[in-house]
Amino acid sequence: MSTSPSVTVVLPAAGTGSRFGQNTNKLFELFDDQPLWRHAVERFACRQDVRRVILAVSEQDRSMFAQQLDRQPTSCPVIMVRGGARRTDSVRQALASIVEGDVTDLVAIHDAARPLVRQRELDAVFAKAMQCGAAILAAPVSGTLKRVAGEGSQTVSRRDMFTALTPQVFSLELIRQAYAHDRGRAATDDAELVERLGRDVSVVPGSADNLKITYPEDLRLAEALLHECRSEFA
């Protein structure tokens, strides 16, 4: 691969967001006066190494995404594909849309509901993925871990324990190979599919405030972080 990567970003955005407590997709919630998903797109679209963003959306939400894109075009191409019932189905559809001639060294898979990833962390995880083919952002576990068994609990060491974040970044060849070998078994993230091939996935330290918006209180916390540290997310 070249020393200056060509990155395609995949944003799975076909989920229902039922835990957010709304009848509509939580990605349409306003965050700093823009739909939540726009922030995830803009974190990548401003970069010279990002060539395109692929947004995997449900059929029922497609027109809304299209309207919001038309109102405010992005600085790099955003392509919409039809997402699936599962996150892995959406990623699979996005990978299938990368055709011969679309120069792509790396595929960065990022939760569309994570609006606060920092540029320096993207620099680091892209560089590591270029070096070894697979790298993810992850934050060290800070709290005390407990394993619950019956009525009791057992303290588990948090040494070497991390919480996986996104983006998760892979060479195009490797992530395609991982999805080709997927047999439909449940996987918590894309890195797990790569691990099943026997490949190492490098961990790049990321910030715990790279929040995934799951509940309404997460949105309020993210807004407070953005207003306090706006320059860090530019």
Salt bridges, closest charged atoms under 4 A:
ASP32 OD1 - HIS227 NE2 3.61
ASP32 OD2 - ARG230 NH1 2.96
GLU42 OE2 - ARG38 NH2 3.16
ASP49 OD2 - ARG47 NH2 2.94
GLU59 OE1 - ARG82 NE 3.75
ASP89 OD1 - ARG86 NH2 3.03
ASP102 OD1 - ARG52 NH2 3.96
ASP111 OD1 - ARG87 NH2 3.40
ASP111 OD2 - ARG114 NE 2.75
ASP123 OD1 - ARG47 NH2 2.84
ASP182 OD2 - ARG92 NH2 2.73
ASP190 OD2 - ARG87 NH1 2.68
GLU192 OE2 - ARG196 NH2 3.21
ASP209 OD1 - ARG118 NH1 2.58
GLU232 OE1 - ARG118 NH2 2.69
GLU232 OE1 - ARG120 NH2 3.94
